Amino acid sequence: MLYLAQVHKNQFSDKYQLRLLARQETDNLWVVMAEETLIPLETETTVSEKLLVLVQLSPTGDIESLEDASSWVINLVQTYLTIGITPAQLQQEAERAESWRQSLTLQNQDLARRSLELEARREQIQALEESLKRYKNHPQKNSG
């Protein structure tokens, strides 16, 4: 799994470790880590303190790959922040989309109800047509 992390120096052992900041859920969805998670780095790793990195962790928590996150962050800035989208605007768009979804759900339910009503009326008309045909074909049997 891919994480955004920051390099820290352990104050007790002078070894470097990664503080996980966020986890990638999907291509465009990241979740901020709720609690602090630290991953020790091997001694041969050449990194500087406070450096932001992208780290790929195995299911067992071992570091599979580690790369500087600078180009990734710059790409985020170019993609999302140069057009002036704010978190408030994104929230408004999400609320509008949810409102549309709810409206479409209500419309769909109304259409389904109307469809059922029309089907029931069609069946009533067919039953009346059948009754009328029987009456026309055998008027004396039906009169009394």
Secondary structure, DSSP 8 states (H G I E B T S, - for coil): -EEEEEEEE-TTT--EEEEEEEEEEETTEEEE-SS--EEE--TT----TT-EEEEEE-TTS-EEEEEE-HHHHHHHIIIIITTT--HHHHHHHHHHHHHHHHHHHHHHHHHHHHHHHHHHHHHHHHHHHHHHHHHHH-HHHHH-
